[in-house]
Amino acid sequence: MTRSVHVAAGLFDSRPYGFAQVTVIRTPFGDVVNVSGQVAWDADRNIVGAGDIGRQLEKSLENLAVALASVGATLDDVGSLRLYIKLSHMHESGAITTALRTAFGENPPCATWIGVPSLANDAFLIEVEPSNVFLARK
């Protein structure tokens, strides 16, 4: 098995920091897609929705969709999410729920909400990490 890195147009290129945004591992059964946790950064590393957890989650999910699209997958292919939520914003479940419902409608993935004291940048309020996505090889 070999890992290939995909650089998704529209996401910041994380390779200079020692990690990839998207990798694909070929297996005998198909391809396994891995996506790094997504935050509310645009491609130029500007925060989207400063201070607004709902908007930050929307942007994080938009980034996740871009990452998945770069390898032919969609949000519908995600089986579960881990949401890392800054402890100071755990009480904003309404905004989180609204953003999730907007992105997934009536067919949401499983989710685990994890309160954390901080994320990689103090302005980040939430980070979204998807489960592996499995794609049949064509």
Secondary structure, DSSP 8 states (H G I E B T S, - for coil): --EEEE--TTS---GGGT--SEEEEEETTEEEEEE--B-SB-TT--BSSTT-HHHHHHHHHHHHHHHHHTTT--GGG--EEEEEEEGGGTT-HHHHHHHHHHHHTTS--EEEEEEES--SSTT--EEEEE--EEE---
